[in-house]
Amino acid sequence: MKYLIVVLIAISVFSCQPVEKEKKEINIDLQGHRGARGLMPENTIPAFMKALEFSKVTTLELDLAVTKDQQLVVSHEPWFNPVICSDSLNNQLSEEEKISIYQLTYEQISTFDCGSRGNPRFPEQQKMKVAKPLLSEVIKEVSKTLKEQNRPAIQYNIEIKSQPELDSIFTPSPEDFSDLVYNFIKVNMNIDQVTVQSFDFRVLKYFNVKYPEVKLVALIENNDGIAANLKELGFNPDVYSPYYKMLSKESIDTLHQKNIVVTPWTVIDTTDMNQLIDWQIDGFITDYPNLAQKILE
């Protein structure tokens, strides 16, 4: 009887001990939006270097424009955004006049400063004098840094900025633009470490037919719905990338049933990051890889 009492006491004592939660590793494709726009001038080499400071970043997201001398320059708009850029004499650019990158050589483009003004939407962003880089320069600097850090290869999510109303004025035709990007990737990058994304379905359709080996990302900002967008596209992309507020657990499940990866843009709030992770998202694009790093750790 005494033995039984001792055993019951022991069970009671041990059952009251706090149980340590099992640590579960979360596999998320964390994409640094325009490098790390929340912390450094967007789409610049310092922004990509900042993104690489966070070990959980697996992909660098960036945008491309084309110069007059047919070079690929990293830029969100195919013109100089007057909010963040100044000309070679440090003059503020006009809100009305859009200076087309496609009408300038890279030598001319490199004289514009797109970092000293900062971005009022991102108060944490460090101000510095910096130019829009060539894609080749970004690849070179990233490769060098990865080697120095003894870090595995990084993925690239490359957006082709194209719209019908921009053709021949601010950008080449979608076909010429796509050929230029593909030829660069083939010569300078590992095609398995690249996705090509675009809101312009003309680009995605062209790539799907001519360069089927390239993984494609359908960027979505309309409210037409998954079925309508996939019907318009004409094929299932490798990745479906809508504005994150368009997603629900049900829509993510629907896309997964079609074997489509879901990676929304642009998630900046930790509450939303946690919600998406709970919904079993595959990845997300963020201006703040530092905040995502804390969650994923």
Sequence and secondary structure as in RCSB ss.txt:
>XXXX:A:sequence
MKYLIVVLIAISVFSCQPVEKEKKEINIDLQGHRGARGLMPENTIPAFMKALEFSKVTTLELDLAVTKDQQLVVS
HEPWFNPVICSDSLNNQLSEEEKISIYQLTYEQISTFDCGSRGNPRFPEQQKMKVAKPLLSEVIKEVSKTLKEQN
RPAIQYNIEIKSQPELDSIFTPSPEDFSDLVYNFIKVNMNIDQVTVQSFDFRVLKYFNVKYPEVKLVALIENNDG
IAANLKELGFNPDVYSPYYKMLSKESIDTLHQKNIVVTPWTVIDTTDMNQLIDWQIDGFITDYPNLAQKILE
>XXXX:A:secstr
 HHHHHHHHHHHHHHTS           EEEEETTTTTTS TTSHHHHHHHTTSTTEEEEEEEEEE TTS EEE 
SSSB  TTT B TT  B  SS   BGGGS HHHHTTSBSSSS  TT TT         BHHHHHHHHHHHHHHTT
    EEEEEE   GGGBTTTB  HHHHHHHHHHHHHHHS GGGEEEEES HHHHHHHHHH TTSEEEEEE SSS 
HHHHHHHHSS  SEEEEBGGG  HHHHHHHHHTT EE  B    HHHHHHHHHTT SEEEES HHHHHHHH 
